[in-house]
């Protein structure tokens, strides 16, 4: 697919401003004024991680809905979302365009560990918020060294430790095989599992293989893990490769205990293409509601979410959990902007992002809230293990995190 910039802009026309005008005494940095807040975003609308592009489209739909309701504090949102093809050099190019040419107030929800890593120092040197990045790498919660960057979702190392606890408790004869993406994202997950296993990691992990995002398939790695006698498969892959791994394992009759990282656990975008029958028994963790779970079909927040998706992101699959990520993160950002009021400086955006206490988040699991502080850049930390039954996930065990 030819790489291109996928720009989603919600531009406010002066005549369309129905909300009361904001105070003329507001404090502003580039990207904000009395009528508009300009927000930048970078997504892989093309390339090996293009399945995640629906997250950016959902964010755009949410901002469109907000604008139709009058904006935030009387200001419309101008959301500019660009494609990087999940290529770090392209991410750098797009970040510079957004910061230096478009002069956005901040970047929000930019997806991917390797891609965000490529602009991590740049954003902090520029003192432009890199806010609620769509990646769970542990490095995003480092306010001392990177005060302009903050994650949102539970971190990958914490998730890896949950799997380790499960293995130690339920599979004492484990022979663990790992397939991971050969970058910071994959290594973060592996480090979490190894840390959780402690001294037993050296004996329980019998095979560790990686892949590159440019690889066409991971079939050879699956065959190698099976040949090694692996009975616990720790699958640290993005959606395209996760679906490949599930299909290949089924094709060769390999049935290990399958632990699939949460970023690729979507029923709609991963398990369905891989085959629902092939996916039975897969385990992961969850902090957001699974849209396929019958338990939520009558919940008010699910009905609100389904109506939103139908109107503002009509091409999205209601069974896909990826749009839920866009929906919930924008909900948190709206709270940040409301708290910021008329002080729309970059410093105040970070101050408000580090002053959140949201008890209930639409489409988050019960008890999962958003809480931050000046020394705590980890907004969401609670999650629970899940197992796929052929139709939807079932939650089991305790809820981990604070």
N, C-alpha and C positions, 0 to 999 in steps of 0.2 A: 504493500500500500504506500503510495507516495506520501511522504511527510509533508504536513502543511500546518500552518497556524490555524487553530480552531478557536476563533474569538467569539465569546459570548458577551455581549454588551447590552446592558439595560440603561439606555440613555434617557435622562429626564428632559422633557421639553418644558419650557417655562410655563406654558399654559396649562400643563397637566398637574402642577403642584396644587393639590387640594388641601394639604395640611397647613396648619398655621406656620408662618415664617419663623425661622430660628432667630435667636438673638443676634443682633449685629455686633455684639461685643464678644463673640466667640473667639477662642484661641485656636489657631490653625497652623499645621505644618502642610507641606505640599501634599495634595491629594484630598484636601477637604476645604469646604467653605460653607457659607450659610445655606446652600441649596443641595450640596452633593458630597458624598463620601466615595472616593475612588479606591477600589480594592483589587489587588492583583492575585492571580492564581495560575499555577502551572500544572497540567495534567497530561498523562500519556494517552491522548486520543488516538494515537497510532502506535505501531510497534508491538513488542512482545508482551507488554502489560496493558494493552488497550482495553481489556475488560474493565479496568478501573475507571475508564473515561466517564462512565455513567455517574460516578460520584460528582464530577465537576458539573455535569448537566443537571444533577439534582440541586446542587448549590445554586446554580444559575436560576433554576425554577423557583427556589425558595426566595431568592432576592427579588425576583419578579413579583411574587406574591406580596412580599413586604412593600414593594413600591406601589402596588395597586391599592394598598391599604394606607398610603400616605407617607411611607418611609419610616425612618427612625429619628425621633426628635425633630421632625419636620424636614429631614433631608433624605433625598433619594439615594439609592446605592447604584453606583456604576461599577459593575463587576466585569473585569477583563480577564478572561481565562485563555491561556495559550498552550499549544501542544509542544511537548518536548520529546515525544516518542520514547520516553523512558531512557533517554540518552543524556548522561551528565554534562557533556560539553554543550548540548543544546539547552539544557536547563540553565547553564551559566549565561548563555546568550539571551534567553528569554527573561531571566531575572534582571539583567542589565537593561533590557528594553523597558521592562515594567517600572523599574526604579528610576532610571536616568532619562528615559524619553516620555513614558506615560506619566511619570511622577505620581505613582500610587501612594496612598498613605501607608499601606503595609501589604505584605503578602499573607494570604490566608489559605490553609488547607492544601498547600503544595504537596503532591504525592510522591512517595518513594524514598527509601533510605539512601541509596547511592546518589540519587538526584538532589535531595536536600543536603546531603553531605558536601556536594560540589559547590553549594552556595552558602554554606554555614558561616564561614569566616567572612565572606563578602557582606552578608546581611548585617552581621554584628559590627564590622568595620564602618559600614554606612549608617549604623544605628537606625535601621528600618526593621520593624517587627516582622519576624518570620513565625507567624502565629498559628497555633493548632495544626501543625504539619500532619499530614495523613500518613503516618508511619509510627510504629511503636518502638523505634530504637531507643535504647536507654539514654543515649547522649543528649536527647532533647530536653532532659530535666537537669540542666547544669547552669542554674542562674548565676553562679559565681563567675564562671568563665565565659558563658554565652548568655548574657542577660536579655538579648533581643530575640531569643528562640524559645518556643514552647511547644511541646507535643499536646496530645489530647487523649488518645486511647491508652489502655494499659500497655506497659512496655513488654517487649519480646522476651527479655530475660526472665521477667516474672512469670510469663506464660510457660517458658521452658521449665521453670522450677515446679510448676503445678504438675506437668507431665511426669517429672522425675519423682515427685511424691506418689503419684498414682502407680508408677511402675514398681517402686520399692514396696508399696503396700499390697498391690494386687498381682504382680507378675515377678515373683522372686527368682524364677529361672530364666529371666529375660536375656535374650541375645539381641541387642539393639543394633539396628542398621540405620544410618542417617543419610538422607539426601538433602543437600542444602544449596541454595544459590550462592555462588562464590563472590560475595560482596559483604558489606557491613550488615545488611539486613539478615542474610543467612547466618553469618558468624555470630550475630547477637543471639539468635535463637539457640544455636549450638552451645554457646557459652552458658546460657541459662540452664539448659538440660544438664550439662556437665557439672555446673556448680551445685545444682540440686541433688545430683547423684553422689557428690562428694568423692570420697576415696574409692567408691565402687564403680565410678565411671570407667576406670581403666580396665576393669574386668567385664563389665556389662556391655560396653560399646565394642562390638567386634568388627564393625565396618563403617567407614565414614567416606562418603563420596560427594563430589560437588558437580555443578553444571554451570555453564555460562548462559546469559540471557540470549546470546546469539545462536545457541545450539538449536538444531531443528527438533530434536526429540531427546528424551531421557530413557529410552528403551533399554539401552545397554547397561545403564546404571541399575535399573530394576532387575535385570537378569543377573547381574553381579551380586546384588544384595540377596536374591533368592538362593543363588549357588553357595553363598557364605553361610547359609543356615540361619538367617535372621528370622526371629519370630516376633519382634517388635519393630515396626517401621515408623521412624520419626521423619515425617514428610514436610520439609521446610521449602516450599515452592510457591511461586505466584500462580494465578489461576490457570493459565495455559498449560503449564507443566504439571500442575496438580491433577488436572483432568487426564492428561496423558498417563501419569503414574497410576491412577486408579484403573484406567482402561487396560493398561499393560499387565498390571498385577492380576486382573480378572482373566485376561486372555491366556495367561500361563498357569492359572490355577493356584496362584500364590495367595495365601490367606493369613498374613501375620496380624497381630494387633496393630491397628493403623491409627497413628496419632497425627492429625493434619493441622498445621498451623492455622489460626483463626482467620488470617487475612485471605485464605483461600477456601474457606468452609462454606461458601454460599451454595445453597441448593440450586438456585436458578442459573448461576454462571459457571459453576464447577461440577456439582454432583449430577445435574441433569444431563449436560453434554457427555459426562463420563459414563452415564447409565446409573439410574437409581438402584437397580438390583446389584450392580457392581459396588455400590457405595454403602451397602448395609453394614453396620457395625463400626463405621468410621467414627472416631472420637476427636473432639476439639474442645475449645472453650468458648464461652459466649458472655458478652456483657450487654449486648443489644438484643432486642426481641427478634426472633426469627419470623419473618412474615408468613412462613408455611406452617407455623405451629398453631394447631387448632385452639390452644389455650388462650390465644390473644385475639381471635377473630371478632369477638364482641366487645373488646376493650375500647374505650373512647379514644385513646391515643392511636390505636391501630386504624380505626375508622377514619380519624382525621388524616392520618398518613396516607391511607389508600385513596381518599378523595383528593388529597394534594397531588399525589403521583398521577392520578388519572387526568387532572386538569393541567398541571404544569410540566410533567415529564411523561407524556403519553406513550413514548416509545420504550419506556423502562418496563421491565418484567416485574410484576408484583411479587413473584417468588424469589427474586434476586435480593440478597441481603445487602449488597453494596450500596444501593441508594439510601439505605437507612443510615449509613455512615455520614453521607452528605447532609442528610436531614438533621441529624442530632448535633453535628459540629456547628452548623449555621445557627441552630437554636442557642448554643453557648455564645457564639460571636454576637448575636443580637443583644444578649444580656450585657456583654462587654461594652457595646456601643451605647446602650441605654444608660449605663453607669457613667460613661465618659461625658455625657451631656454635651455642653457647648465647648468643652476643652478637648478638641480633636487634634492634640499633638501626639507624636509617636511615643513620647515618654509616658503620657497619660494612658495611651492604649495599653501599653505593657503593665502599667500600674493597676489598671482595672482588670486586666486578664489575670493578674496575680492576686486578685481580691474577690474571687468567686466563691459562692456557696449556694449552689443550686441543688435543692433537695430532690426534686423530681425532674427527670428529663424524658420528654415524649419519645417512645420507642426504645427506651433503655429498660433493662430488667428491673424488677422491683428492688429497691434498696440501692440502686446504682445512681449516684449523684455526681456532681462536678464540684470539686473543692480545691482551691489553690491558695498559696500564700507567697510572700516575697522570697521565701526559702524553699518553696515547694512548687515546682513546675510540672507536677504529675496530676493533671485534672481528674482522670478516671483510673481507679485502681481495683475495683471489685469485679470478679468474674467467676464463672461456674463451668464445670465440665459438662459436655453434652455428648450424646451418642445418636447416630442416625439410624432410624428404624425402617427405612425404605420409602417413607413419605415425608417425614419431618424429623427434627432433632428432639430428643428427650433429655431434659436436664437431670443430673444426678450428683450426689455427693454434696459437700459443703460449699459455701460461697467463700472464695479466697479474697484477701485484700482488706483494706481498712474501710 
